[in-house]
Every structure is written in C-alpha cells, then in structure tokens.
Amino acid sequence: MIQIGVEGEQLRLTAEEGDLAPRHASQLAFWGFRRDAGTKEYLSPSGLSGSLTRKVVQYLKRCDCMVVLSEEAQSLLDEHERIEGELRSAFAAGQEVKAGHVEPADAAGFLSFLNSIPRELKAHQRKAAVHMLAVRNGANFSVPGSGKTAVVLSVFQWLRETEEVDSLFVVGPPACFGPWQTEYELTLGESPSCVLLAGGDIDDRRSNYEVNADTVADLYLTTFQTLLRDWEHVRILFEHQGVRFLFVVDEAHYVKQPGGAWAGATLAVSRHAARRCILTGTPFPRSYGDAFNLFEVLWPESPPISDRERVLIELHTQRQDYQEAANVLDAAIAPLFYRTRKQDLGLSPQHFHTPIVIRMNPVERAVYDSIINRVRALSRDEYVRDVELIMRLQRGRITRLRQCLSYVAMLSTAIDEYREDLLEDSESLAHAILHYDELESPAKLEALLGLVRDLLEHGEKIVVWSTFVGTLKRIRDAVQQLGVGVRLVYGGTPLLNASIDEELSREGIIREFASPDSSVDVLVANPAACGESVSLHKTCSHAIYYDLSYNCAQYLQSLDRIHRVGGSETKEAHYDFLQYEDSLDQDIFSNVQQKAQRMSAIIDQEYPIYSLDMFAAEEELEAYARIFGQD
C-alpha cells in the first residue's frame, strides 16, 4: 500500500518495503521526487500541484499499486479535477463564441451592461469582451491599437458588479501605467482609486499590499521588475479574505521565456487570483513555444498545452515545420484566445508619402564619403581576421554610417564593444566632427524644420521619430528655437514611479502632448522608448521619420502610435520620411518597408510568428554585405 499525503508545500509518498519497484522510483525521480534517506519517504518538489498529484495517482494505479490518499491530498486532487472541468467548459464556450454560435440572448445581461458604460465599444471589442467573459481566464491577442485595454475594463466592471471580483491588478511595462488610468476613466466614466507599485521606498510600497474589502483600491499597477521583488507580497494580497482580483498581464510576451525570472514571479502569483487575463499583440515573438508560459499563467493548475504537446511543438519548430507546430498549438488553445486582425479594425488608410530626398551639406558629405571609402578599404583586407571580430566591426561601421546620416556630431560618441577610428587619416575631418555645430547645420534638420512649420500652419500636432539620443536633443533644441512647444521622450526620460515628483515623467510628457488644450505641438521621440502601450492618435495624425534603423519591430510599433481604434476610424494617418541622397538611408528604408509589407500578411494570420521577418538579428550584417560586397 502506498500512502500519499501533504507535508507543507510538498507531496509525501510513504510505501512499505517492496511496494515500489525500481521502475516506479525512476518515474518518481523523473517528476522531481527525492527519497529521504532517513524516513525512506519520497518528497515532491516544493509547490503543491494538483496536476502532479493526478499524474502520480494515475500512474501508480496503472501499475496495479494500492494507493491511499490523505484528506489533504484528496482535496488537492478534487480541486484539480474541478479546475479541469472549468477548463473544459471554457474550451467549449470559447469555441461557441469564436464560431459565432452564441445568440445575443445568451449574453443579454452583459451586452445590456456594455450599452450602459460611457465608452461605446466597437463591434470587434464587444465580441472580444463576450469571449473573455465566456472563457473566464482568457487571452486577447488582437493587433496593437485595437483597444484591448477597454475590453478588459468593461469585463472587469461587469465582474465587479456581479460580485465576482473586487479589484484589478495589472503587471506590465512602465509605459502601460498612463494608458490604464486614462482608459479606465474614458471607459468607465470615473477616475479609479489607483495604487502604483513601482520604485520608491520599499517599506512604503509594501505597505500598500495590506488591504481589506473596505480599503482595496480599484486599480493596482506594477512592473515586471517590481513583481519579481514583491511577488510574495502580491500573493498575500491575492489571498486576503474577502478581496478578489482580476489579474492582468499586459504586454504578456515579456513572460514568454520558460524559466525566466519575470515568468516565474508571474506564475507564482497568478494561481492566487480569482480571474486571469493576458494581453499582447505579439503572442509568438520568435516561436510557438512562446505560448507555453502564457497559457500556464491563465490556467496554472491545469495548463492547456500538455507536456506531450510541448514536445511536439518544439520538435516541429526545430524541423521548421511551422504549419504542423501551429496545428498542434491550435488544437490546444484556439478557443481560449481572441484575436482581432488589423483589417477588422475599420481604420482609415495610412498614407506613406514618398521620401523627401535631401542633398547633404558639405561637411556631412565629406565625412560620410570618407567613412565609406575607409570601410571599403578595410573590408578588402579582413578575410583572415576572426569571424566574431569581423561581425562586431561590421555592425559598428554600419552604426557609424547611420550616426553620420543622423547628426555628424554623434560620431564623437563611443559605441559599446566597437573601437575603430574610421577617420584616422584625416585630422581635418576629425576636427570638423568635434566642432560640427560651429561649421554647419544638418541639411536634414533644415528640411525637417520647414516641414514642421508647414504642418503647424495647418493645425497639426507632429511626432518626430529618430534613433539616436544626441539627434533627438538636437531636434528638440532646433524646434524650440522656432518658438514651438516641444517635448522629448527617449530611453533616458524618467519613468513614472514613487520617487519622481519634480521631473516630468515620460507618461506626463505624452499626456501633455496628447491633450488638445496643451501648447505642446511637437513630440520628439525614439521608437525604443515610445512604442508599446503609447497612444498619440487622438490629437496627432502626422509622423516624420528623421532617420530609421533596421529594426522593423520598432518601426511597426511606431506606426501604430497614430493609427489606432478610438480616433483613426475617421482621421487618416500620414507618414513622412527624410533621406539623404546617395546614402545608406535608401537601403534602410527599402529593407524596413519590404519587411513591413511581408509582416502585414503575417500579422493577420491566426498564429503569426514574428521572428520569421521582424526580429532578424543579422540586419546590419546583411546590409554590410549588400553595400560592401561581402559574402
């Protein structure tokens, strides 16, 4: 007879001598059990799991072993079977909703409620909300700019009114803090009592986890970094008697990495929430394996993707048989997520204007041509060098060329892991770089200022995108000299947290620019710091790209900042591009546009793997080969 009990956070197996054969012990070891040499009992890994309990019981019974469960172990097994029943019901409900078989009468109360909230949801948002409610713990993989936040807020308010949850807890990147607060008010018609759990004094922050039914806030916002530090406090918060949370993971692709620290913290707290939801417009950044953690967050006690299915998906992926991998994944999760495609949003067209080609000023041209000639000469003599060193040099050289085309003075800055003087034979040009602003103004900047003036005369607000921080600051200063209200957002801009009270936060800057009543008419930003979760479309419909990088992912995210649900249905988005003639600018633009066009087809698939085009790691090396003839 084999007895299965619970000891702390572990399962405990006790067997008489001879009851467990060597093969049984091997299987237990495979599942992570260890044998206590003193008691000769088997203890599972920490963290009680109904799924593991069921696997052990089923296995031992198949082996004709007599199994007796303690009351705690039986309760654990019963709870797991209850959750599996919920998952089966959610699976069936999701299938019905996605197939369009749900009659309005089946969700009459919820649909009537949606008609009563201040924000009128679009048709695709109402369908997404009905789906999320039906599956209980659901994923929304709709494309960026589709209004996923409003969907979650409408479901949350219904669950609160029907007394299923009491509060909303969101973990995501800092960029999502402002939008969640703004969308809460726009969707539900009132400002939330909101607690920001990020940064600041640790003791002050952690005191916010001590709540009850009377003191719980409407909305809690935290970052993945803070959740990693505070996950035990969050777990206790979720376990408070009389306080139930809807736990939302925004930009959930950040927790895709199996075994990752952020993923571990998210999984550790998700099982203690009353309801769970994940949001991301890029669910499979690199492979279908990215889905594993996402759906375990939703159903931690009964992951929809089984161990066998995980192995099959990884096997098909290794063989680059993506369709078979997608088929396995589809069978496991299709009813549990909702996805709105770009073409379903009903947005006005995006207008990509023909690039404005500009002749460089004399110093710019001399420096650029000198670098090009120097790199060509170096490239001819490098075949005997270490391959890794050559790759590092090639990336660095492409970056130097991009800096030159952005703002020549940037060439005086250092690049990590790249030390090479491309102007060592020209003291005059090296001097010109150090004193560039005394010699001339970039021709591209002059063209930008002219375009900004024209757009402002037509009452437009404008976002200007550039890659390098030095260029962003130079643009900001030049626009400011026109007497125009301008703000700057880049990677170094402070993020909103409890320790910042004097400097403008990034969210505050964006909010100020987006306000129709503000005097700020130009926002200067880089896509890396102003991509995800940022909405500019309500007051801005014109973007100017001062320069581009080869990063298609950031480019596509930047396009969506001014082309989103809730304004772009009737307002067309316009995009202008500045290029220097006869330069790398043409290669970058062509490369990014080609990838973006291919991505438009991928994005509208049910299971888009973005890495097939958007996240290639060799863009600079490929560009180097095109330009300098390297194989």
C-alpha positions as CSV (number, residue, x, y, z in Angstrom):
1,M,0.0,0.0,0.0
2,I,1.3,3.5,-1.0
3,Q,0.1,6.4,1.1
4,I,0.1,9.9,-0.5
5,G,-0.1,12.8,1.9
6,V,0.8,16.5,2.1
7,E,3.7,17.9,4.0
8,G,4.0,21.7,3.9
9,E,4.2,22.5,0.2
10,Q,5.2,19.0,-0.9
11,L,3.5,15.7,-1.6
12,R,4.8,12.8,0.6
13,L,4.7,9.2,-0.6
14,T,5.1,6.5,2.0
15,A,5.4,2.9,0.9
16,E,6.1,-0.4,2.6
17,E,9.2,-2.3,1.6
18,G,8.7,-3.8,-1.8
19,D,5.6,-1.8,-2.7
20,L,7.6,0.5,-5.1
21,A,9.6,-1.3,-7.8
22,P,12.8,0.3,-9.2
23,R,10.9,1.5,-12.3
24,H,8.4,3.3,-10.0
25,A,11.2,5.0,-8.2
26,S,12.8,6.1,-11.5
27,Q,9.5,7.6,-12.7
28,L,9.1,9.5,-9.4
29,A,12.6,10.8,-9.8
30,F,11.8,11.9,-13.3
31,W,9.0,14.0,-11.8
32,G,11.4,15.6,-9.3
33,F,10.7,13.4,-6.3
34,R,13.6,12.8,-4.0
35,R,13.9,10.0,-1.5
36,D,14.6,10.9,2.2
37,A,17.3,8.5,3.3
38,G,16.2,8.7,6.9
39,T,12.4,8.1,6.5
40,K,12.6,6.4,3.1
41,E,9.7,8.5,2.0
42,Y,9.5,10.3,-1.3
43,L,9.0,14.1,-1.3
44,S,7.9,16.1,-4.4
45,P,9.4,19.4,-5.5
46,S,8.1,22.4,-3.5
47,G,4.8,23.9,-4.6
48,L,1.7,21.7,-4.3
49,S,0.3,20.7,-7.7
50,G,-3.0,19.0,-8.3
51,S,-1.7,18.1,-11.8
52,L,1.3,16.2,-10.3
53,T,-0.9,14.5,-7.8
54,R,-3.2,13.2,-10.5
55,K,-0.3,12.0,-12.6
56,V,1.2,10.1,-9.7
57,V,-2.1,8.6,-8.7
58,Q,-3.0,7.5,-12.2
59,Y,0.5,6.1,-12.9
60,L,0.6,4.0,-9.7
61,K,-2.9,2.7,-10.3
62,R,-2.0,1.7,-13.8
63,C,0.9,-0.2,-12.2
64,D,-1.7,-2.0,-10.0
65,C,-0.4,-0.3,-6.9
66,M,-2.8,0.2,-4.0
67,V,-3.0,3.9,-3.3
68,V,-4.5,5.7,-0.3
69,L,-4.8,9.5,-0.2
70,S,-4.9,11.6,2.9
71,E,-7.7,14.1,3.3
72,E,-5.4,16.9,2.2
73,A,-4.2,15.0,-0.9
74,Q,-7.7,14.0,-1.9
75,S,-8.8,17.7,-1.5
76,L,-5.9,18.7,-3.8
77,L,-6.9,16.1,-6.4
78,D,-10.6,17.2,-6.2
79,E,-9.7,20.8,-6.7
80,H,-7.6,19.9,-9.7
81,E,-10.5,18.0,-11.2
82,R,-12.7,21.0,-10.6
83,I,-10.3,23.3,-12.4
84,E,-10.0,20.8,-15.3
85,G,-13.8,20.9,-15.5
86,E,-13.7,24.7,-15.7
87,L,-11.1,24.5,-18.4
88,R,-13.2,22.0,-20.4
89,S,-16.2,24.4,-20.0
90,A,-14.1,27.4,-21.1
91,F,-12.8,25.5,-24.1
92,A,-16.4,24.7,-25.2
93,A,-17.6,28.2,-24.5
94,G,-14.7,29.7,-26.4
95,Q,-15.4,27.5,-29.4
96,E,-19.0,28.6,-29.5
97,V,-18.2,32.3,-29.3
98,K,-15.5,32.2,-31.9
99,A,-17.7,30.2,-34.2
100,G,-20.4,32.8,-33.9
101,H,-22.9,30.3,-32.4
102,V,-23.7,32.4,-29.3
103,E,-27.0,34.1,-29.6
104,P,-27.4,37.6,-28.1
105,A,-29.9,36.2,-25.6
106,D,-27.1,34.0,-24.1
107,A,-25.2,37.1,-23.1
108,A,-28.1,39.5,-22.8
109,G,-27.2,40.9,-19.4
110,F,-23.6,41.6,-20.3
111,L,-24.5,43.1,-23.7
112,S,-27.1,45.4,-22.0
113,F,-24.4,46.4,-19.5
114,L,-22.0,47.3,-22.3
115,N,-24.6,49.7,-23.6
116,S,-24.6,51.5,-20.3
117,I,-20.9,52.3,-19.9
118,P,-19.7,55.7,-21.1
119,R,-17.4,54.3,-23.9
120,E,-19.2,52.7,-26.8
121,L,-17.2,49.6,-27.7
122,K,-16.6,48.7,-31.4
123,A,-18.2,45.5,-32.7
124,H,-14.9,43.7,-32.6
125,Q,-14.3,44.8,-29.0
126,R,-17.8,43.6,-27.9
127,K,-17.0,40.2,-29.4
128,A,-13.7,40.1,-27.6
129,A,-15.4,41.1,-24.3
130,V,-18.0,38.4,-24.7
131,H,-15.3,35.8,-25.4
132,M,-13.2,36.9,-22.4
133,L,-16.2,36.6,-20.1
134,A,-17.1,33.2,-21.5
135,V,-13.7,31.6,-21.1
136,R,-13.2,33.0,-17.6
137,N,-9.4,33.2,-17.9
138,G,-8.7,34.4,-21.4
139,A,-6.1,35.9,-23.8
140,N,-6.6,38.7,-26.2
141,F,-4.0,38.6,-29.0
142,S,-5.5,41.4,-31.0
143,V,-3.2,43.6,-33.0
144,P,-1.7,46.7,-31.4
145,G,-4.1,49.7,-31.4
146,S,-7.3,47.5,-31.3
147,G,-8.4,48.7,-27.9
148,K,-7.6,45.6,-25.7
149,T,-7.5,47.7,-22.5
150,A,-11.1,48.9,-23.0
151,V,-12.2,45.3,-23.5
152,V,-10.6,44.2,-20.2
153,L,-12.0,47.2,-18.3
154,S,-15.6,46.5,-19.5
155,V,-15.3,42.9,-18.4
156,F,-13.8,43.9,-15.1
157,Q,-16.6,46.3,-14.3
158,W,-19.2,43.6,-15.1
159,L,-17.4,41.1,-12.9
160,R,-17.3,43.7,-10.1
161,E,-21.0,44.5,-10.4
162,T,-21.8,40.8,-10.3
163,E,-19.6,40.4,-7.3
164,E,-17.0,38.0,-8.8
165,V,-14.0,40.3,-8.3
166,D,-13.3,43.4,-6.3
167,S,-10.2,44.9,-7.8
168,L,-8.0,45.0,-10.9
169,F,-4.3,44.2,-10.7
170,V,-2.1,44.9,-13.8
171,V,1.5,43.9,-14.3
172,G,3.3,45.3,-17.4
173,P,6.0,47.6,-18.7
174,P,6.0,51.1,-17.1
175,A,4.6,52.5,-20.4
176,C,1.2,50.9,-19.7
177,F,0.6,52.9,-16.4
178,G,-0.7,56.0,-18.0
179,P,-2.9,54.3,-20.6
180,W,-4.6,52.1,-17.9
181,Q,-5.5,55.1,-15.8
182,T,-6.7,57.1,-18.8
183,E,-8.6,54.3,-20.4
184,Y,-10.3,53.5,-17.0
185,E,-11.8,56.9,-16.9
186,L,-12.7,57.0,-20.6
187,T,-14.3,53.5,-20.5
188,L,-16.0,53.5,-17.1
189,G,-16.6,57.2,-16.6
190,E,-14.8,57.7,-13.4
191,S,-11.2,58.1,-12.1
192,P,-10.0,55.0,-10.4
193,S,-8.5,54.9,-6.9
194,C,-5.1,53.7,-8.1
195,V,-2.0,52.4,-6.4
196,L,1.3,52.4,-8.3
197,L,3.5,49.6,-7.0
198,A,6.9,50.5,-8.6
199,G,10.0,52.2,-7.4
200,G,10.0,54.4,-4.3
201,D,10.7,53.4,-0.8
202,I,10.4,49.7,-0.4
203,D,8.6,49.8,3.0
204,D,6.1,52.4,1.8
205,R,5.4,50.4,-1.3
206,R,4.9,47.1,0.5
207,S,2.5,48.8,3.0
208,N,0.1,49.1,0.0
209,Y,-0.3,45.3,0.0
210,E,-2.0,45.4,3.4
211,V,-5.7,45.9,2.4
212,N,-9.1,44.6,3.2
213,A,-12.5,44.7,1.5
214,D,-13.0,48.3,2.6
215,T,-9.6,49.7,1.7
216,V,-8.8,47.8,-1.5
217,A,-8.2,50.2,-4.5
218,D,-9.9,49.9,-7.9
219,L,-6.7,49.5,-9.8
220,Y,-3.2,48.3,-8.9
221,L,-0.3,48.9,-11.4
222,T,3.1,47.3,-11.2
223,T,6.1,46.4,-13.4
224,F,7.6,43.0,-14.0
225,Q,10.7,44.2,-12.2
226,T,8.7,45.1,-9.1
227,L,6.6,41.9,-9.2
228,L,9.9,39.9,-9.2
229,R,10.9,41.7,-6.0
230,D,7.5,41.7,-4.4
231,W,5.8,38.5,-5.6
232,E,5.3,37.1,-2.1
233,H,3.6,40.3,-1.0
234,V,1.4,40.1,-4.1
235,R,0.5,36.5,-3.4
236,I,-0.6,37.5,0.2
237,L,-2.6,40.4,-1.3
238,F,-4.4,38.0,-3.6
239,E,-5.1,35.7,-0.7
240,H,-6.7,38.3,1.5
241,Q,-10.1,37.2,2.7
242,G,-13.0,39.0,1.0
243,V,-10.8,40.6,-1.7
244,R,-10.8,39.0,-5.1
245,F,-8.6,40.2,-8.0
246,L,-8.7,40.1,-11.8
247,F,-5.0,39.7,-12.6
248,V,-4.0,41.1,-16.0
249,V,-0.6,40.6,-17.6
250,D,-0.2,43.4,-20.2
251,E,2.4,43.0,-23.0
252,A,2.5,39.4,-21.9
253,H,5.2,38.4,-24.3
254,Y,7.6,39.7,-21.7
255,V,7.0,36.5,-19.7
256,K,7.3,34.0,-22.5
257,Q,10.8,32.7,-21.5
258,P,10.4,29.3,-19.7
259,G,12.4,29.5,-16.5
260,G,12.8,33.3,-16.8
261,A,12.7,35.3,-13.6
262,W,9.8,37.5,-14.7
263,A,7.8,34.5,-15.8
264,G,8.5,32.7,-12.5
265,A,7.2,35.6,-10.5
266,T,4.1,36.0,-12.7
267,L,3.3,32.2,-12.5
268,A,3.8,32.3,-8.7
269,V,1.1,34.8,-8.1
270,S,-1.3,34.0,-11.0
271,R,-2.7,30.9,-9.3
272,H,-3.9,33.0,-6.4
273,A,-6.1,35.4,-8.4
274,A,-9.8,35.0,-8.9
275,R,-9.6,35.6,-12.6
276,R,-6.7,36.0,-15.0
277,C,-6.2,37.7,-18.4
278,I,-3.2,38.1,-20.7
279,L,-2.8,40.8,-23.4
280,T,-0.3,41.1,-26.2
281,G,-0.4,41.9,-29.9
282,T,2.7,39.8,-30.5
283,P,1.9,36.5,-28.8
284,F,4.6,34.5,-30.6
285,P,7.6,36.8,-30.9
286,R,10.0,34.1,-32.0
287,S,8.3,30.6,-32.0
288,Y,5.2,28.8,-31.0
289,G,6.9,27.8,-27.8
290,D,6.4,31.3,-26.6
291,A,2.8,30.3,-25.9
292,F,3.7,27.8,-23.2
293,N,4.1,30.3,-20.3
294,L,1.2,32.5,-21.5
295,F,-1.4,29.8,-21.1
296,E,0.1,28.4,-17.9
297,V,-0.4,31.9,-16.4
298,L,-4.0,31.7,-17.4
299,W,-4.5,28.1,-16.2
300,P,-1.7,27.4,-13.7
301,E,-3.3,24.4,-12.1
302,S,-4.2,22.8,-15.4
303,P,-2.1,24.1,-18.3
304,P,-4.0,23.7,-21.6
305,I,-0.8,22.8,-23.5
306,S,0.3,19.4,-22.2
307,D,3.8,18.1,-21.9
308,R,3.3,15.9,-24.9
309,E,2.1,18.8,-27.0
310,R,5.0,21.0,-25.9
311,V,7.4,18.3,-27.1
312,L,5.6,18.0,-30.5
313,I,5.6,21.8,-31.0
314,E,9.3,22.1,-30.2
315,L,10.1,19.2,-32.5
316,H,8.1,20.6,-35.4
317,T,9.7,24.0,-34.8
318,Q,13.2,22.6,-34.9
319,R,12.3,21.0,-38.2
320,Q,10.9,24.3,-39.4
321,D,7.6,22.6,-40.0
322,Y,5.7,25.6,-38.7
323,Q,2.3,24.5,-40.0
324,E,2.4,21.3,-38.1
325,A,3.5,23.2,-35.0
326,A,0.6,25.6,-35.5
327,N,-1.8,22.7,-35.9
328,V,-0.8,21.2,-32.5
329,L,-1.0,24.6,-30.8
330,D,-4.4,25.3,-32.4
331,A,-5.9,22.1,-31.1
332,A,-4.7,23.0,-27.6
333,I,-5.5,26.7,-27.2
334,A,-7.6,28.0,-30.1
335,P,-10.9,28.5,-28.2
336,L,-9.1,30.2,-25.3
337,F,-7.9,33.4,-27.0
338,Y,-9.4,36.1,-29.2
339,R,-7.6,37.9,-32.0
340,T,-8.7,40.9,-33.9
341,R,-6.8,41.5,-37.1
342,K,-5.7,44.9,-38.5
343,Q,-8.2,44.6,-41.3
344,D,-11.0,44.1,-38.8
345,L,-10.5,47.5,-37.1
346,G,-12.2,49.7,-39.7
347,L,-9.4,52.3,-39.6
348,S,-8.8,55.0,-42.2
349,P,-5.9,54.4,-44.6
350,Q,-2.3,55.1,-43.7
351,H,-0.6,57.4,-46.1
352,F,3.1,56.8,-46.6
353,H,4.4,59.8,-48.5
354,T,7.3,59.4,-51.0
355,P,10.6,60.0,-49.1
356,I,11.9,63.5,-49.2
357,V,15.4,63.2,-50.6
358,I,17.9,65.8,-49.4
359,R,21.4,66.8,-50.5
360,M,23.9,66.7,-47.7
361,N,25.7,69.8,-46.6
362,P,29.5,69.9,-47.4
363,V,30.9,68.7,-44.1
364,E,28.3,65.9,-43.9
365,R,29.1,64.7,-47.4
366,A,32.9,64.8,-46.8
367,V,32.7,62.9,-43.6
368,Y,30.2,60.3,-45.0
369,D,32.2,59.7,-48.2
370,S,35.4,59.4,-46.2
371,I,33.9,56.7,-43.9
372,I,32.5,54.8,-46.9
373,N,35.9,54.8,-48.6
374,R,37.7,53.8,-45.4
375,V,35.3,50.9,-44.8
376,R,35.7,49.7,-48.4
377,A,39.5,49.7,-48.0
378,L,39.3,47.9,-44.6
379,S,36.9,45.3,-45.9
380,R,39.2,44.1,-48.7
381,D,41.9,43.2,-46.1
382,E,39.9,41.4,-43.4
383,Y,39.3,37.9,-44.6
384,V,41.9,36.4,-42.3
385,R,40.5,38.0,-39.2
386,D,38.5,36.3,-36.5
387,V,34.9,35.9,-37.7
388,E,33.4,37.2,-34.5
389,L,35.6,40.3,-34.6
390,I,34.7,40.9,-38.2
391,M,31.0,40.8,-37.3
392,R,31.4,43.2,-34.4
393,L,33.4,45.6,-36.7
394,Q,30.8,45.4,-39.4
395,R,27.9,46.2,-37.0
396,G,29.9,49.1,-35.6
397,R,30.7,50.5,-39.0
398,I,27.0,50.4,-40.1
399,T,26.2,52.2,-36.9
400,R,28.8,54.9,-37.6
401,L,27.3,55.4,-41.1
402,R,23.8,55.8,-39.6
403,Q,25.1,58.2,-37.0
404,C,26.7,60.3,-39.7
405,L,23.4,60.4,-41.6
406,S,21.6,61.4,-38.5
407,Y,23.9,64.0,-36.9
408,V,27.6,64.2,-37.7
409,A,28.5,65.3,-34.1
410,M,27.3,61.8,-32.9
411,L,30.5,60.3,-34.4
412,S,32.4,61.6,-31.4
413,T,30.4,59.3,-29.1
414,A,31.5,55.8,-28.1
415,I,29.9,52.5,-29.2
416,D,29.9,49.5,-26.9
417,E,32.4,46.8,-28.0
418,Y,33.5,48.8,-31.0
419,R,36.8,50.7,-31.0
420,E,37.9,51.7,-34.5
421,D,38.9,55.2,-35.8
422,L,37.5,55.4,-39.3
423,L,38.9,58.9,-39.8
424,E,42.5,58.3,-38.5
425,D,44.0,59.6,-41.8
426,S,42.1,62.9,-41.8
427,E,42.8,65.3,-38.9
428,S,40.7,68.0,-40.6
429,L,37.6,65.8,-40.7
430,A,38.1,64.6,-37.1
431,H,38.3,68.3,-36.1
432,A,35.2,69.0,-38.1
433,I,33.2,66.4,-36.2
434,L,34.3,67.8,-32.8
435,H,33.3,71.3,-33.9
436,Y,30.5,70.4,-36.3
437,D,27.8,72.7,-34.9
438,E,30.1,75.7,-35.4
439,L,30.5,74.8,-39.1
440,E,27.0,74.0,-40.4
441,S,23.5,72.8,-39.5
442,P,22.5,69.3,-40.9
443,A,20.6,69.7,-44.2
444,K,18.1,67.1,-42.9
445,L,17.4,69.2,-39.9
446,E,16.7,72.3,-42.1
447,A,14.3,70.2,-44.2
448,L,12.6,68.9,-41.0
449,L,12.0,72.4,-39.6
450,G,10.5,73.5,-42.9
451,L,8.1,70.5,-42.9
452,V,7.2,71.2,-39.2
453,R,6.4,74.8,-40.0
454,D,4.1,73.8,-42.8
455,L,2.2,71.2,-40.8
456,L,1.8,73.5,-37.8
457,E,0.2,76.1,-40.1
458,H,-2.4,73.5,-40.9
459,G,-3.1,73.0,-37.2
460,E,-1.4,69.6,-37.0
461,K,0.4,68.1,-34.0
462,I,3.5,66.2,-35.0
463,V,5.6,63.3,-33.7
464,V,9.2,63.2,-35.0
465,W,11.0,59.9,-34.7
466,S,14.7,59.5,-34.6
467,T,17.1,56.8,-33.3
468,F,20.0,58.4,-31.5
469,V,19.7,60.4,-28.3
470,G,22.1,63.1,-29.5
471,T,20.0,63.7,-32.6
472,L,16.8,63.8,-30.6
473,K,18.2,66.5,-28.3
474,R,19.4,68.5,-31.4
475,I,16.0,68.3,-33.0
476,R,14.3,69.3,-29.7
477,D,16.5,72.4,-29.4
478,A,16.0,73.4,-33.0
479,V,12.2,73.1,-32.8
480,Q,12.3,75.1,-29.6
481,Q,14.1,77.9,-31.3
482,L,11.1,78.2,-33.6
483,G,9.0,79.2,-30.6
484,V,7.1,75.9,-30.8
485,G,6.0,73.9,-27.8
486,V,8.1,70.7,-27.9
487,R,8.8,67.8,-25.6
488,L,11.3,65.0,-25.8
489,V,10.9,61.3,-24.9
490,Y,13.8,58.8,-25.1
491,G,15.3,55.9,-23.2
492,G,16.8,58.3,-20.6
493,T,13.5,60.0,-19.8
494,P,12.4,59.3,-16.2
495,L,9.7,56.6,-15.8
496,L,6.8,57.3,-13.5
497,N,7.4,55.9,-10.0
498,A,7.0,56.9,-6.4
499,S,10.4,58.6,-6.2
500,I,9.9,61.0,-9.1
501,D,8.0,64.2,-8.2
502,E,9.9,67.1,-9.8
503,E,10.9,66.0,-13.3
504,L,8.3,65.4,-16.0
505,S,7.7,61.7,-16.3
506,R,7.5,60.0,-19.6
507,E,3.8,59.4,-19.2
508,G,3.2,63.0,-18.2
509,I,5.0,64.3,-21.3
510,I,2.9,62.1,-23.6
511,R,-0.3,63.1,-21.7
512,E,0.6,66.7,-22.2
513,F,1.3,66.3,-25.9
514,A,-1.8,64.3,-26.4
515,S,-4.0,66.9,-24.8
516,P,-5.8,69.1,-27.4
517,D,-5.6,72.0,-25.0
518,S,-1.9,71.9,-24.4
519,S,0.6,74.2,-26.2
520,V,2.9,71.3,-26.9
521,D,2.6,70.6,-30.7
522,V,5.7,68.5,-31.4
523,L,6.8,65.3,-29.7
524,V,10.4,64.2,-30.4
525,A,10.9,60.5,-29.6
526,N,12.7,57.3,-30.4
527,P,10.7,54.1,-31.0
528,A,12.5,52.2,-28.4
529,A,11.2,54.4,-25.6
530,C,7.8,55.3,-27.1
531,G,6.5,52.1,-28.6
532,E,4.3,49.8,-26.7
533,S,1.2,51.0,-24.9
534,V,1.5,54.6,-26.1
535,S,-1.4,56.2,-27.9
536,L,-1.0,59.5,-29.7
537,H,-3.8,59.2,-32.3
538,K,-6.5,61.3,-30.7
539,T,-4.7,64.6,-31.4
540,C,-1.8,63.5,-33.7
541,S,-2.1,62.0,-37.1
542,H,1.3,63.0,-38.7
543,A,4.6,61.4,-38.1
544,I,8.0,62.4,-39.5
545,Y,10.9,59.9,-39.6
546,Y,14.1,61.9,-39.3
547,D,16.0,58.6,-39.6
548,L,15.4,54.9,-39.4
549,S,17.2,51.8,-38.0
550,Y,17.0,48.3,-39.4
551,N,14.7,47.3,-36.5
552,C,11.3,46.5,-38.2
553,A,9.6,45.7,-34.9
554,Q,10.2,49.1,-33.5
555,Y,9.2,50.7,-36.8
556,L,5.9,48.9,-36.9
557,Q,5.2,49.8,-33.3
558,S,5.9,53.5,-34.0
559,L,3.4,53.4,-37.0
560,D,0.6,52.3,-34.7
561,R,1.1,55.2,-32.2
562,I,-1.0,57.4,-34.5
563,H,-3.2,54.7,-36.1
564,R,-5.4,53.1,-33.5
565,V,-9.0,52.4,-32.5
566,G,-10.8,55.4,-31.0
567,G,-9.9,58.1,-33.4
568,S,-8.3,56.7,-36.6
569,E,-11.6,55.5,-38.0
570,T,-12.3,58.9,-39.4
571,K,-8.8,60.5,-39.3
572,E,-6.1,59.4,-41.7
573,A,-2.5,58.9,-40.6
574,H,0.3,60.4,-42.6
575,Y,4.0,59.5,-42.6
576,D,6.9,61.4,-44.0
577,F,10.5,60.2,-44.4
578,L,13.6,62.2,-44.6
579,Q,16.6,60.7,-46.5
580,Y,20.0,61.9,-47.7
581,E,20.6,61.2,-51.4
582,D,23.1,58.6,-52.4
583,S,23.4,57.1,-48.9
584,L,22.6,54.3,-46.6
585,D,19.2,55.9,-45.9
586,Q,17.8,54.3,-49.1
587,D,19.0,50.8,-48.1
588,I,17.5,51.1,-44.6
589,F,14.2,52.5,-45.9
590,S,13.9,49.8,-48.6
591,N,14.8,47.0,-46.2
592,V,12.3,48.1,-43.5
593,Q,9.5,48.7,-45.9
594,Q,9.9,45.3,-47.5
595,K,9.9,43.6,-44.1
596,A,6.9,45.6,-43.1
597,Q,4.9,44.6,-46.2
598,R,5.7,40.9,-45.5
599,M,4.7,41.4,-41.9
600,S,1.3,42.8,-42.8
601,A,0.4,39.4,-44.2
602,I,1.9,37.6,-41.2
603,I,0.2,39.8,-38.6
604,D,-3.2,39.0,-40.0
605,Q,-2.7,35.2,-39.5
606,E,-4.2,33.5,-36.6
607,Y,-0.8,32.3,-35.4
608,P,1.8,34.9,-36.5
609,I,5.5,34.0,-35.8
610,Y,7.1,37.5,-35.9
611,S,10.7,36.2,-35.9
612,L,10.2,35.0,-39.5
613,D,10.7,38.5,-40.7
614,M,10.7,41.2,-38.0
615,F,13.2,40.2,-35.4
616,A,16.1,39.0,-37.5
617,A,19.4,39.5,-35.7
618,E,21.6,40.0,-38.7
619,E,20.1,43.2,-40.3
620,E,23.3,45.2,-40.0
621,L,25.5,42.3,-41.3
622,E,23.2,41.8,-44.3
623,A,23.3,45.5,-45.0
624,Y,27.1,45.4,-44.8
625,A,27.2,42.6,-47.3
626,R,24.9,44.5,-49.7
627,I,26.8,47.7,-49.6
628,F,30.4,46.5,-49.4
629,G,30.1,43.3,-51.3
630,Q,30.9,40.8,-48.5
631,D,29.6,37.2,-48.8
